[in-house]
Amino acid sequence: MPHLRFRGVSRETVKQLSKSLVDTLAPLAGSPREHFTLEFIPAEFVHQGHVVAGYPFVEVFWFERPLEVQDRVAAAITEALRARVGDEPDVAVVFTRLEGRNYYENGGHFG
């Protein structure tokens, strides 16, 4: 289970990242590759009544890990996106910590 949601990048970019990024993140996060989910979410960014260019925004949902692991994962995601979108747009990575007792799979929780 880490679940990564991508906004502000193309579907093709997420597809291109889907293998190499998980290969990089799995040992960093201490999760098997098959536990990762990557989700592409089409998004439009709006500012003062106008659709504007967005920026890569990645939400990571996972069970808590030490801050140094989170830092390494954020850096790896940022680096992977920079290789595809360049240095110009900001890259945001936001972590949401899930608690096992609030996460259910097939009717059972993890805590």
Chimera marker file (.cmm) of the C-alpha trace (Angstrom):
<marker_set name="trace">
<marker id="1" x="0.000" y="0.000" z="0.000" r="1" g="1" b="0" radius="0.5"/>
<marker id="2" x="1.418" y="3.184" z="-0.858" r="1" g="1" b="0" radius="0.5"/>
<marker id="3" x="-1.150" y="4.811" z="-3.097" r="1" g="1" b="0" radius="0.5"/>
<marker id="4" x="0.112" y="7.681" z="-5.282" r="1" g="1" b="0" radius="0.5"/>
<marker id="5" x="-2.323" y="10.069" z="-6.947" r="1" g="1" b="0" radius="0.5"/>
<marker id="6" x="-0.942" y="12.225" z="-9.754" r="1" g="1" b="0" radius="0.5"/>
<marker id="7" x="-2.440" y="15.537" z="-10.880" r="1" g="1" b="0" radius="0.5"/>
<marker id="8" x="-1.011" y="18.175" z="-13.174" r="1" g="1" b="0" radius="0.5"/>
<marker id="9" x="0.848" y="15.676" z="-15.344" r="1" g="1" b="0" radius="0.5"/>
<marker id="10" x="-0.261" y="13.724" z="-18.376" r="1" g="1" b="0" radius="0.5"/>
<marker id="11" x="-1.587" y="10.189" z="-18.330" r="1" g="1" b="0" radius="0.5"/>
<marker id="12" x="1.390" y="9.265" z="-20.509" r="1" g="1" b="0" radius="0.5"/>
<marker id="13" x="3.816" y="10.606" z="-17.897" r="1" g="1" b="0" radius="0.5"/>
<marker id="14" x="2.203" y="8.503" z="-15.178" r="1" g="1" b="0" radius="0.5"/>
<marker id="15" x="2.320" y="5.453" z="-17.443" r="1" g="1" b="0" radius="0.5"/>
<marker id="16" x="6.011" y="6.072" z="-18.160" r="1" g="1" b="0" radius="0.5"/>
<marker id="17" x="6.752" y="6.399" z="-14.431" r="1" g="1" b="0" radius="0.5"/>
<marker id="18" x="4.703" y="3.397" z="-13.371" r="1" g="1" b="0" radius="0.5"/>
<marker id="19" x="7.508" y="0.843" z="-13.516" r="1" g="1" b="0" radius="0.5"/>
<marker id="20" x="10.717" y="2.768" z="-12.871" r="1" g="1" b="0" radius="0.5"/>
<marker id="21" x="9.295" y="4.887" z="-10.050" r="1" g="1" b="0" radius="0.5"/>
<marker id="22" x="7.849" y="1.894" z="-8.222" r="1" g="1" b="0" radius="0.5"/>
<marker id="23" x="11.177" y="0.074" z="-8.696" r="1" g="1" b="0" radius="0.5"/>
<marker id="24" x="12.852" y="3.030" z="-6.959" r="1" g="1" b="0" radius="0.5"/>
<marker id="25" x="10.248" y="3.547" z="-4.235" r="1" g="1" b="0" radius="0.5"/>
<marker id="26" x="9.669" y="-0.070" z="-3.168" r="1" g="1" b="0" radius="0.5"/>
<marker id="27" x="12.972" y="-0.491" z="-1.302" r="1" g="1" b="0" radius="0.5"/>
<marker id="28" x="12.824" y="3.064" z="0.073" r="1" g="1" b="0" radius="0.5"/>
<marker id="29" x="9.333" y="2.557" z="1.484" r="1" g="1" b="0" radius="0.5"/>
<marker id="30" x="9.903" y="-1.044" z="2.519" r="1" g="1" b="0" radius="0.5"/>
<marker id="31" x="6.874" y="-2.213" z="0.528" r="1" g="1" b="0" radius="0.5"/>
<marker id="32" x="6.659" y="-4.877" z="-2.158" r="1" g="1" b="0" radius="0.5"/>
<marker id="33" x="6.150" y="-3.564" z="-5.699" r="1" g="1" b="0" radius="0.5"/>
<marker id="34" x="2.737" y="-5.207" z="-5.930" r="1" g="1" b="0" radius="0.5"/>
<marker id="35" x="1.478" y="-3.142" z="-2.981" r="1" g="1" b="0" radius="0.5"/>
<marker id="36" x="1.868" y="0.150" z="-4.888" r="1" g="1" b="0" radius="0.5"/>
<marker id="37" x="-1.014" y="1.814" z="-6.692" r="1" g="1" b="0" radius="0.5"/>
<marker id="38" x="-0.526" y="4.743" z="-9.069" r="1" g="1" b="0" radius="0.5"/>
<marker id="39" x="-3.577" y="6.757" z="-10.032" r="1" g="1" b="0" radius="0.5"/>
<marker id="40" x="-3.860" y="9.377" z="-12.771" r="1" g="1" b="0" radius="0.5"/>
<marker id="41" x="-6.369" y="12.102" z="-11.954" r="1" g="1" b="0" radius="0.5"/>
<marker id="42" x="-7.111" y="14.588" z="-14.741" r="1" g="1" b="0" radius="0.5"/>
<marker id="43" x="-7.218" y="18.088" z="-13.305" r="1" g="1" b="0" radius="0.5"/>
<marker id="44" x="-7.645" y="21.670" z="-14.408" r="1" g="1" b="0" radius="0.5"/>
<marker id="45" x="-6.060" y="24.454" z="-12.436" r="1" g="1" b="0" radius="0.5"/>
<marker id="46" x="-8.097" y="27.657" z="-12.212" r="1" g="1" b="0" radius="0.5"/>
<marker id="47" x="-6.954" y="31.104" z="-11.100" r="1" g="1" b="0" radius="0.5"/>
<marker id="48" x="-9.098" y="34.256" z="-11.125" r="1" g="1" b="0" radius="0.5"/>
<marker id="49" x="-11.634" y="32.820" z="-13.523" r="1" g="1" b="0" radius="0.5"/>
<marker id="50" x="-9.139" y="31.357" z="-15.991" r="1" g="1" b="0" radius="0.5"/>
<marker id="51" x="-7.810" y="27.886" z="-16.603" r="1" g="1" b="0" radius="0.5"/>
<marker id="52" x="-4.062" y="28.107" z="-16.063" r="1" g="1" b="0" radius="0.5"/>
<marker id="53" x="-1.102" y="25.787" z="-16.453" r="1" g="1" b="0" radius="0.5"/>
<marker id="54" x="-0.854" y="23.457" z="-13.515" r="1" g="1" b="0" radius="0.5"/>
<marker id="55" x="2.099" y="21.815" z="-11.873" r="1" g="1" b="0" radius="0.5"/>
<marker id="56" x="2.791" y="18.234" z="-10.849" r="1" g="1" b="0" radius="0.5"/>
<marker id="57" x="0.988" y="17.464" z="-7.609" r="1" g="1" b="0" radius="0.5"/>
<marker id="58" x="1.404" y="14.012" z="-6.076" r="1" g="1" b="0" radius="0.5"/>
<marker id="59" x="-0.500" y="12.781" z="-3.050" r="1" g="1" b="0" radius="0.5"/>
<marker id="60" x="0.986" y="9.787" z="-1.256" r="1" g="1" b="0" radius="0.5"/>
<marker id="61" x="-1.370" y="7.822" z="0.979" r="1" g="1" b="0" radius="0.5"/>
<marker id="62" x="0.445" y="5.346" z="3.213" r="1" g="1" b="0" radius="0.5"/>
<marker id="63" x="0.944" y="3.977" z="6.678" r="1" g="1" b="0" radius="0.5"/>
<marker id="64" x="3.342" y="6.115" z="8.682" r="1" g="1" b="0" radius="0.5"/>
<marker id="65" x="7.057" y="5.761" z="8.110" r="1" g="1" b="0" radius="0.5"/>
<marker id="66" x="10.004" y="7.659" z="9.630" r="1" g="1" b="0" radius="0.5"/>
<marker id="67" x="10.541" y="11.211" z="8.368" r="1" g="1" b="0" radius="0.5"/>
<marker id="68" x="13.859" y="10.292" z="6.737" r="1" g="1" b="0" radius="0.5"/>
<marker id="69" x="12.054" y="7.634" z="4.650" r="1" g="1" b="0" radius="0.5"/>
<marker id="70" x="9.381" y="10.158" z="3.706" r="1" g="1" b="0" radius="0.5"/>
<marker id="71" x="12.103" y="12.645" z="2.715" r="1" g="1" b="0" radius="0.5"/>
<marker id="72" x="13.798" y="10.077" z="0.453" r="1" g="1" b="0" radius="0.5"/>
<marker id="73" x="10.490" y="9.086" z="-1.151" r="1" g="1" b="0" radius="0.5"/>
<marker id="74" x="9.572" y="12.743" z="-1.799" r="1" g="1" b="0" radius="0.5"/>
<marker id="75" x="13.000" y="13.360" z="-3.350" r="1" g="1" b="0" radius="0.5"/>
<marker id="76" x="12.694" y="10.278" z="-5.583" r="1" g="1" b="0" radius="0.5"/>
<marker id="77" x="9.219" y="11.295" z="-6.800" r="1" g="1" b="0" radius="0.5"/>
<marker id="78" x="10.410" y="14.852" z="-7.465" r="1" g="1" b="0" radius="0.5"/>
<marker id="79" x="13.490" y="13.647" z="-9.339" r="1" g="1" b="0" radius="0.5"/>
<marker id="80" x="11.447" y="11.252" z="-11.486" r="1" g="1" b="0" radius="0.5"/>
<marker id="81" x="8.993" y="14.003" z="-12.411" r="1" g="1" b="0" radius="0.5"/>
<marker id="82" x="11.734" y="16.558" z="-13.067" r="1" g="1" b="0" radius="0.5"/>
<marker id="83" x="13.257" y="14.166" z="-15.601" r="1" g="1" b="0" radius="0.5"/>
<marker id="84" x="9.985" y="14.387" z="-17.554" r="1" g="1" b="0" radius="0.5"/>
<marker id="85" x="8.663" y="17.910" z="-16.967" r="1" g="1" b="0" radius="0.5"/>
<marker id="86" x="11.906" y="19.851" z="-16.532" r="1" g="1" b="0" radius="0.5"/>
<marker id="87" x="12.939" y="22.280" z="-13.824" r="1" g="1" b="0" radius="0.5"/>
<marker id="88" x="10.373" y="25.025" z="-14.427" r="1" g="1" b="0" radius="0.5"/>
<marker id="89" x="7.165" y="23.969" z="-12.676" r="1" g="1" b="0" radius="0.5"/>
<marker id="90" x="7.077" y="23.389" z="-8.955" r="1" g="1" b="0" radius="0.5"/>
<marker id="91" x="6.609" y="19.754" z="-7.978" r="1" g="1" b="0" radius="0.5"/>
<marker id="92" x="4.444" y="19.203" z="-4.905" r="1" g="1" b="0" radius="0.5"/>
<marker id="93" x="4.450" y="15.934" z="-2.975" r="1" g="1" b="0" radius="0.5"/>
<marker id="94" x="1.995" y="15.653" z="-0.081" r="1" g="1" b="0" radius="0.5"/>
<marker id="95" x="1.847" y="12.737" z="2.339" r="1" g="1" b="0" radius="0.5"/>
<marker id="96" x="-1.313" y="11.567" z="4.061" r="1" g="1" b="0" radius="0.5"/>
<marker id="97" x="-0.750" y="9.131" z="6.881" r="1" g="1" b="0" radius="0.5"/>
<marker id="98" x="-3.270" y="6.334" z="7.108" r="1" g="1" b="0" radius="0.5"/>
<marker id="99" x="-4.024" y="4.502" z="10.338" r="1" g="1" b="0" radius="0.5"/>
<marker id="100" x="-4.483" y="0.751" z="10.172" r="1" g="1" b="0" radius="0.5"/>
<marker id="101" x="-7.678" y="0.850" z="12.204" r="1" g="1" b="0" radius="0.5"/>
<marker id="102" x="-9.205" y="3.237" z="9.634" r="1" g="1" b="0" radius="0.5"/>
<marker id="103" x="-8.055" y="1.343" z="6.525" r="1" g="1" b="0" radius="0.5"/>
<marker id="104" x="-10.219" y="-1.583" z="5.455" r="1" g="1" b="0" radius="0.5"/>
<marker id="105" x="-9.506" y="-4.118" z="2.764" r="1" g="1" b="0" radius="0.5"/>
<marker id="106" x="-12.131" y="-6.725" z="1.988" r="1" g="1" b="0" radius="0.5"/>
<marker id="107" x="-14.042" y="-5.776" z="5.126" r="1" g="1" b="0" radius="0.5"/>
<marker id="108" x="-11.140" y="-6.071" z="7.557" r="1" g="1" b="0" radius="0.5"/>
<marker id="109" x="-8.881" y="-3.370" z="8.947" r="1" g="1" b="0" radius="0.5"/>
<marker id="110" x="-5.131" y="-3.363" z="9.491" r="1" g="1" b="0" radius="0.5"/>
<marker id="111" x="-4.980" y="-2.296" z="13.115" r="1" g="1" b="0" radius="0.5"/>
<link id1="1" id2="2" r="1" g="1" b="0" radius="0.2"/>
<link id1="2" id2="3" r="1" g="1" b="0" radius="0.2"/>
<link id1="3" id2="4" r="1" g="1" b="0" radius="0.2"/>
<link id1="4" id2="5" r="1" g="1" b="0" radius="0.2"/>
<link id1="5" id2="6" r="1" g="1" b="0" radius="0.2"/>
<link id1="6" id2="7" r="1" g="1" b="0" radius="0.2"/>
<link id1="7" id2="8" r="1" g="1" b="0" radius="0.2"/>
<link id1="8" id2="9" r="1" g="1" b="0" radius="0.2"/>
<link id1="9" id2="10" r="1" g="1" b="0" radius="0.2"/>
<link id1="10" id2="11" r="1" g="1" b="0" radius="0.2"/>
<link id1="11" id2="12" r="1" g="1" b="0" radius="0.2"/>
<link id1="12" id2="13" r="1" g="1" b="0" radius="0.2"/>
<link id1="13" id2="14" r="1" g="1" b="0" radius="0.2"/>
<link id1="14" id2="15" r="1" g="1" b="0" radius="0.2"/>
<link id1="15" id2="16" r="1" g="1" b="0" radius="0.2"/>
<link id1="16" id2="17" r="1" g="1" b="0" radius="0.2"/>
<link id1="17" id2="18" r="1" g="1" b="0" radius="0.2"/>
<link id1="18" id2="19" r="1" g="1" b="0" radius="0.2"/>
<link id1="19" id2="20" r="1" g="1" b="0" radius="0.2"/>
<link id1="20" id2="21" r="1" g="1" b="0" radius="0.2"/>
<link id1="21" id2="22" r="1" g="1" b="0" radius="0.2"/>
<link id1="22" id2="23" r="1" g="1" b="0" radius="0.2"/>
<link id1="23" id2="24" r="1" g="1" b="0" radius="0.2"/>
<link id1="24" id2="25" r="1" g="1" b="0" radius="0.2"/>
<link id1="25" id2="26" r="1" g="1" b="0" radius="0.2"/>
<link id1="26" id2="27" r="1" g="1" b="0" radius="0.2"/>
<link id1="27" id2="28" r="1" g="1" b="0" radius="0.2"/>
<link id1="28" id2="29" r="1" g="1" b="0" radius="0.2"/>
<link id1="29" id2="30" r="1" g="1" b="0" radius="0.2"/>
<link id1="30" id2="31" r="1" g="1" b="0" radius="0.2"/>
<link id1="31" id2="32" r="1" g="1" b="0" radius="0.2"/>
<link id1="32" id2="33" r="1" g="1" b="0" radius="0.2"/>
<link id1="33" id2="34" r="1" g="1" b="0" radius="0.2"/>
<link id1="34" id2="35" r="1" g="1" b="0" radius="0.2"/>
<link id1="35" id2="36" r="1" g="1" b="0" radius="0.2"/>
<link id1="36" id2="37" r="1" g="1" b="0" radius="0.2"/>
<link id1="37" id2="38" r="1" g="1" b="0" radius="0.2"/>
<link id1="38" id2="39" r="1" g="1" b="0" radius="0.2"/>
<link id1="39" id2="40" r="1" g="1" b="0" radius="0.2"/>
<link id1="40" id2="41" r="1" g="1" b="0" radius="0.2"/>
<link id1="41" id2="42" r="1" g="1" b="0" radius="0.2"/>
<link id1="42" id2="43" r="1" g="1" b="0" radius="0.2"/>
<link id1="43" id2="44" r="1" g="1" b="0" radius="0.2"/>
<link id1="44" id2="45" r="1" g="1" b="0" radius="0.2"/>
<link id1="45" id2="46" r="1" g="1" b="0" radius="0.2"/>
<link id1="46" id2="47" r="1" g="1" b="0" radius="0.2"/>
<link id1="47" id2="48" r="1" g="1" b="0" radius="0.2"/>
<link id1="48" id2="49" r="1" g="1" b="0" radius="0.2"/>
<link id1="49" id2="50" r="1" g="1" b="0" radius="0.2"/>
<link id1="50" id2="51" r="1" g="1" b="0" radius="0.2"/>
<link id1="51" id2="52" r="1" g="1" b="0" radius="0.2"/>
<link id1="52" id2="53" r="1" g="1" b="0" radius="0.2"/>
<link id1="53" id2="54" r="1" g="1" b="0" radius="0.2"/>
<link id1="54" id2="55" r="1" g="1" b="0" radius="0.2"/>
<link id1="55" id2="56" r="1" g="1" b="0" radius="0.2"/>
<link id1="56" id2="57" r="1" g="1" b="0" radius="0.2"/>
<link id1="57" id2="58" r="1" g="1" b="0" radius="0.2"/>
<link id1="58" id2="59" r="1" g="1" b="0" radius="0.2"/>
<link id1="59" id2="60" r="1" g="1" b="0" radius="0.2"/>
<link id1="60" id2="61" r="1" g="1" b="0" radius="0.2"/>
<link id1="61" id2="62" r="1" g="1" b="0" radius="0.2"/>
<link id1="62" id2="63" r="1" g="1" b="0" radius="0.2"/>
<link id1="63" id2="64" r="1" g="1" b="0" radius="0.2"/>
<link id1="64" id2="65" r="1" g="1" b="0" radius="0.2"/>
<link id1="65" id2="66" r="1" g="1" b="0" radius="0.2"/>
<link id1="66" id2="67" r="1" g="1" b="0" radius="0.2"/>
<link id1="67" id2="68" r="1" g="1" b="0" radius="0.2"/>
<link id1="68" id2="69" r="1" g="1" b="0" radius="0.2"/>
<link id1="69" id2="70" r="1" g="1" b="0" radius="0.2"/>
<link id1="70" id2="71" r="1" g="1" b="0" radius="0.2"/>
<link id1="71" id2="72" r="1" g="1" b="0" radius="0.2"/>
<link id1="72" id2="73" r="1" g="1" b="0" radius="0.2"/>
<link id1="73" id2="74" r="1" g="1" b="0" radius="0.2"/>
<link id1="74" id2="75" r="1" g="1" b="0" radius="0.2"/>
<link id1="75" id2="76" r="1" g="1" b="0" radius="0.2"/>
<link id1="76" id2="77" r="1" g="1" b="0" radius="0.2"/>
<link id1="77" id2="78" r="1" g="1" b="0" radius="0.2"/>
<link id1="78" id2="79" r="1" g="1" b="0" radius="0.2"/>
<link id1="79" id2="80" r="1" g="1" b="0" radius="0.2"/>
<link id1="80" id2="81" r="1" g="1" b="0" radius="0.2"/>
<link id1="81" id2="82" r="1" g="1" b="0" radius="0.2"/>
<link id1="82" id2="83" r="1" g="1" b="0" radius="0.2"/>
<link id1="83" id2="84" r="1" g="1" b="0" radius="0.2"/>
<link id1="84" id2="85" r="1" g="1" b="0" radius="0.2"/>
<link id1="85" id2="86" r="1" g="1" b="0" radius="0.2"/>
<link id1="86" id2="87" r="1" g="1" b="0" radius="0.2"/>
<link id1="87" id2="88" r="1" g="1" b="0" radius="0.2"/>
<link id1="88" id2="89" r="1" g="1" b="0" radius="0.2"/>
<link id1="89" id2="90" r="1" g="1" b="0" radius="0.2"/>
<link id1="90" id2="91" r="1" g="1" b="0" radius="0.2"/>
<link id1="91" id2="92" r="1" g="1" b="0" radius="0.2"/>
<link id1="92" id2="93" r="1" g="1" b="0" radius="0.2"/>
<link id1="93" id2="94" r="1" g="1" b="0" radius="0.2"/>
<link id1="94" id2="95" r="1" g="1" b="0" radius="0.2"/>
<link id1="95" id2="96" r="1" g="1" b="0" radius="0.2"/>
<link id1="96" id2="97" r="1" g="1" b="0" radius="0.2"/>
<link id1="97" id2="98" r="1" g="1" b="0" radius="0.2"/>
<link id1="98" id2="99" r="1" g="1" b="0" radius="0.2"/>
<link id1="99" id2="100" r="1" g="1" b="0" radius="0.2"/>
<link id1="100" id2="101" r="1" g="1" b="0" radius="0.2"/>
<link id1="101" id2="102" r="1" g="1" b="0" radius="0.2"/>
<link id1="102" id2="103" r="1" g="1" b="0" radius="0.2"/>
<link id1="103" id2="104" r="1" g="1" b="0" radius="0.2"/>
<link id1="104" id2="105" r="1" g="1" b="0" radius="0.2"/>
<link id1="105" id2="106" r="1" g="1" b="0" radius="0.2"/>
<link id1="106" id2="107" r="1" g="1" b="0" radius="0.2"/>
<link id1="107" id2="108" r="1" g="1" b="0" radius="0.2"/>
<link id1="108" id2="109" r="1" g="1" b="0" radius="0.2"/>
<link id1="109" id2="110" r="1" g="1" b="0" radius="0.2"/>
<link id1="110" id2="111" r="1" g="1" b="0" radius="0.2"/>
</marker_set>
